[in-house]
């Protein structure tokens, strides 16, 4: 009797593993088809990472209704109108699609397959290098100061802290208080507030950082202070999130700046992932 029970358990386990393995293969094929379809979008040079959630995925694919699709496209150029002499401005574009209905008869998702989604959560993550190119500060670094009493400055050990106000930017800027005066280069750390104005990221310098996180200090006269703060203040060119969604929120995330948005039901295709 014991041998019969063991044999039965082994059979069940084998069938379960086979089913999981088959489902995994179906998921991989579906994810790869979506990734290749997204490459048809303008400006896409690297195949994005695609994750289809749910189990069993095979049933969802057969029914053409997927619980969730996660997409990450890394290093995408996001400012075609910017002067390339200062370097390409790049961002990691992310999107999460929920309750996705796959329209049409094709077995796999293609570039022009219509997807009916219940919601889109999307973001663009801009690193310090690209933020520096937007602001014209070559050596810019972004730091998210930790709250009072918490060590660190927004690194992985702090759970990648996030702020919309009091974000620290450090970099070297050129200042000249009046015509004919020599240009002076100073490396300083300032605090900035982040907001969305007309669908564009606005960075507003509010003062000089004097907190506990590692920062740069320079002797800046009262006459020079407005010029320094102006160098860290700007409204960036429009950066479209996946499927052309306009950002509605902005925050720091560790050493990056992140634009975010969330929309409700929509019809879209992989080819429209980036606007032309």
Phi, psi and omega per residue, in radians:
X1 nan -0.721 -3.140
X2 -1.072 -0.701 3.139
X3 -1.127 -0.647 3.120
X4 -1.120 -0.764 3.137
X5 -1.104 -0.792 -3.140
X6 -1.085 -0.750 3.129
X7 -1.087 -0.690 3.111
X8 -1.122 -0.749 3.128
X9 -1.127 -0.707 3.114
X10 -1.096 -0.707 3.128
X11 -1.114 -0.800 3.126
X12 -1.075 -0.766 3.140
X13 -1.096 -0.737 3.124
X14 -1.096 -0.750 3.122
X15 -1.143 -0.664 3.125
X16 -1.125 -0.807 3.131
X17 -1.111 -0.659 3.114
X18 -1.122 -0.728 3.138
X19 -1.138 -0.747 3.119
X20 -1.119 -0.738 3.128
X21 -1.090 -0.758 3.126
X22 -1.124 -0.695 3.130
X23 -1.137 -0.660 3.120
X24 -1.088 -0.733 3.137
X25 -1.102 -0.766 3.117
X26 -1.078 -0.746 3.138
X27 -1.083 -0.751 3.140
X28 -1.078 -0.755 -3.139
X29 -1.120 -0.733 -3.133
X30 -1.171 -0.725 3.124
X31 -1.126 -0.715 -3.140
X32 -1.158 -0.670 3.127
X33 -1.133 -0.675 3.111
X34 -1.168 -0.748 -3.135
X35 -1.071 -0.763 3.131
X36 -1.176 -0.617 3.112
X37 -1.134 -0.645 -3.135
X38 -1.178 -0.437 3.126
X39 -1.119 -0.316 3.121
X40 -1.306 -0.215 -3.134
X41 -1.234 2.583 3.136
X42 -0.997 2.430 3.043
X43 1.348 0.066 3.137
X44 -1.564 2.040 -3.131
X45 -1.983 -0.307 3.136
X46 -2.109 2.422 3.126
X47 -1.161 2.168 -3.100
X48 -1.293 2.891 3.053
X49 -1.550 2.292 -3.123
X50 -2.221 2.323 3.090
X51 -2.237 2.172 3.079
X52 -1.808 2.108 -3.084
X53 -1.670 2.750 3.106
X54 2.074 2.777 3.077
X55 -2.649 2.346 -0.066
X56 -1.414 2.327 3.125
X57 -1.133 -0.592 -3.120
X58 -1.002 -0.712 3.116
X59 -1.176 -0.716 3.123
X60 -1.106 -0.734 3.127
X61 -1.120 -0.736 3.127
X62 -1.095 -0.717 -3.139
X63 -1.424 -0.114 3.103
X64 1.050 0.680 3.079
X65 -2.494 1.917 -3.048
X66 -1.814 2.369 -3.077
X67 -1.134 -0.758 -3.090
X68 -2.806 2.449 3.037
X69 -2.165 2.183 3.067
X70 -1.870 2.352 -3.073
X71 -2.267 2.336 3.011
X72 -2.308 2.036 3.086
X73 -1.942 1.984 -3.017
X74 -1.656 2.546 3.023
X75 1.087 0.698 -3.119
X76 -1.513 2.273 3.071
X77 -1.162 2.232 -2.994
X78 -2.105 0.158 3.138
X79 -2.530 1.473 -3.129
X80 -1.198 -0.395 -3.108
X81 -1.497 -0.164 -3.099
X82 -1.350 2.666 -3.141
X83 -1.159 2.014 -3.104
X84 -1.182 -0.277 -3.136
X85 -1.077 -0.481 3.139
X86 -1.546 0.030 -3.140
X87 1.796 2.667 -3.126
X88 -1.311 2.365 3.059
X89 -1.597 2.129 -3.081
X90 -2.127 2.783 3.086
X91 -2.607 2.696 2.973
X92 -1.586 2.060 -3.132
X93 -1.675 2.283 3.135
X94 -2.237 2.577 3.077
X95 -2.602 2.485 3.018
X96 -2.146 2.063 3.118
X97 -1.793 2.315 3.140
X98 -2.014 2.589 3.104
X99 0.859 1.174 -3.004
X100 -1.635 2.076 3.033
X101 -1.702 2.159 -3.097
X102 -1.655 2.013 -3.076
X103 -1.587 2.787 3.089
X104 1.654 3.088 -3.028
X105 -1.764 -0.247 -3.086
X106 -1.107 2.490 -3.094
X107 -1.195 -0.673 -3.108
X108 -1.953 2.771 3.140
X109 -1.249 2.304 3.125
X110 -2.081 3.027 -3.038
X111 -0.987 -0.614 -3.089
X112 -1.861 0.264 3.059
X113 -1.167 2.272 3.110
X114 -1.431 2.267 3.105
X115 -1.997 2.205 3.059
X116 -1.750 2.010 -3.044
X117 -2.042 2.594 3.109
X118 -1.383 -0.583 3.128
X119 -2.785 2.748 3.052
X120 -2.249 2.109 2.951
X121 -1.849 2.156 -3.030
X122 -2.382 2.777 3.134
X123 -2.721 2.799 2.995
X124 -2.272 2.139 -3.127
X125 -1.846 2.072 -3.082
X126 -1.871 2.152 -3.119
X127 -1.431 3.077 -3.062
X128 -1.077 -0.658 -3.106
X129 -1.088 -0.844 -3.131
X130 -1.206 -0.633 3.073
X131 -1.081 -0.689 3.103
X132 -1.089 -0.660 3.114
X133 -1.189 -0.637 3.067
X134 -1.107 -0.704 -3.055
X135 -1.576 -0.174 -3.095
X136 1.341 0.491 3.119
X137 -2.080 1.785 -2.963
X138 -1.088 -0.623 -3.035
X139 -1.820 0.480 -3.059
X140 -1.093 2.419 2.939
X141 -2.235 2.568 3.127
X142 -1.955 2.316 3.100
X143 -2.314 2.351 3.024
X144 -1.711 1.778 -3.111
X145 -1.043 2.410 3.102
X146 -1.285 2.714 3.083
X147 -1.081 2.824 3.129
X148 -0.978 2.330 3.114
X149 1.532 -0.042 3.128
X150 -1.947 2.182 -3.131
X151 -1.257 2.817 3.067
X152 1.589 3.035 -3.091
X153 -2.312 0.927 3.040
X154 1.383 0.432 3.079
X155 -1.543 -3.048 -3.129
X156 -0.995 -0.567 -3.132
X157 -1.152 -0.305 3.136
X158 -1.831 0.220 3.134
X159 1.297 0.489 -3.127
X160 0.849 1.250 -3.104
X161 -1.015 2.732 -3.090
X162 -2.294 2.448 3.099
X163 -2.524 2.679 2.924
X164 -1.910 -0.352 -3.140
X165 -2.210 2.550 3.085
X166 1.309 0.448 3.057
X167 -1.310 2.436 -3.108
X168 -1.695 2.237 2.998
X169 -2.010 2.328 3.111
X170 -2.151 2.319 3.123
X171 -3.078 3.009 -3.113
X172 -1.823 2.222 -3.115
X173 -2.230 2.753 3.093
X174 -1.739 2.327 3.141
X175 -2.246 2.498 3.054
X176 -2.507 2.045 -3.029
X177 -1.372 -0.396 3.135
X178 -2.769 2.748 3.125
X179 -1.007 2.423 3.127
X180 1.583 -0.310 3.094
X181 -1.346 2.562 3.101
X182 -1.170 2.600 3.084
X183 -1.367 2.350 3.118
X184 -2.068 2.359 3.111
X185 -1.759 2.219 3.127
X186 -2.309 2.500 3.065
X187 -1.858 2.080 -3.029
X188 -2.383 2.876 2.993
X189 -2.063 2.221 -3.129
X190 -2.166 2.833 3.025
X191 -1.771 2.484 3.132
X192 -2.336 2.683 2.991
X193 -1.882 2.515 -3.115
X194 -1.969 2.389 3.118
X195 -2.682 2.939 3.060
X196 -1.913 2.132 3.136
X197 -2.140 1.982 -3.131
X198 1.057 0.603 3.132
X199 1.397 0.125 -3.118
X200 -2.126 2.575 3.127
X201 -1.249 2.211 3.053
X202 -1.970 2.227 3.102
X203 -1.917 2.071 -3.083
X204 -2.058 1.936 3.076
X205 -1.245 2.314 -3.046
X206 -2.023 -0.256 -3.117
X207 2.968 -3.035 3.139
X208 -1.741 2.376 -3.079
X209 -1.336 2.304 3.132
X210 -2.317 0.312 -3.069
X211 -1.423 -2.958 -3.020
X212 -1.352 -0.357 -3.125
X213 -1.195 2.664 -3.141
X214 -1.011 2.258 -3.086
X215 -2.670 2.980 -3.140
X216 -1.849 2.412 3.097
X217 -2.155 2.485 3.077
X218 -2.449 2.683 3.087
X219 -1.347 1.922 -3.123
X220 -2.121 2.157 -3.101
X221 -1.273 2.875 3.123
X222 -1.059 -0.574 3.114
X223 -1.219 -0.600 -3.086
X224 -1.417 -0.428 -3.017
X225 -0.955 -0.853 3.135
X226 -1.032 -0.615 -3.134
X227 -1.194 -0.677 3.111
X228 -1.150 -0.813 -3.127
X229 -1.126 -0.604 3.124
X230 -1.135 -0.534 -3.134
X231 -1.197 -0.381 3.133
X232 -1.817 0.195 -3.127
X233 -1.989 2.236 -3.130
X234 -2.920 2.731 2.930
X235 -1.881 2.038 -3.041
X236 -1.269 2.750 3.001
X237 -1.019 2.777 -3.124
X238 -1.071 2.306 3.086
X239 -2.099 1.939 -3.114
X240 -1.423 2.342 3.044
X241 -1.400 3.024 3.129
X242 -0.846 2.426 -3.093
X243 1.066 0.514 3.016
X244 1.235 0.233 -3.140
X245 -1.172 2.347 3.109
X246 -1.450 2.336 -3.136
X247 -1.114 2.555 3.101
X248 -2.085 -0.197 -3.136
X249 -2.460 2.716 3.122
X250 -2.514 2.470 3.111
X251 -2.788 2.835 2.991
X252 -1.487 2.749 3.052
X253 -2.494 1.611 -3.041
X254 1.148 -2.009 -3.128
X255 -1.806 0.300 3.133
X256 -2.102 2.885 2.994
X257 -1.982 2.354 -3.034
X258 -2.177 2.297 3.010
X259 -1.815 2.437 -3.051
X260 -2.367 2.776 3.053
X261 -2.851 2.765 3.068
X262 -2.488 2.295 3.121
X263 -2.183 2.878 3.136
X264 -1.672 -2.723 -2.984
X265 -0.871 2.438 -3.125
X266 -2.735 2.763 2.981
X267 -1.893 2.302 -3.103
X268 -2.654 2.915 3.058
X269 -2.256 2.708 3.088
X270 -0.997 -0.598 -3.137
X271 -1.085 -0.408 -3.116
X272 -1.574 0.141 -3.088
X273 -0.964 -0.690 3.028
X274 -2.036 2.331 3.082
X275 -1.168 2.616 -3.135
X276 -1.181 nan nan
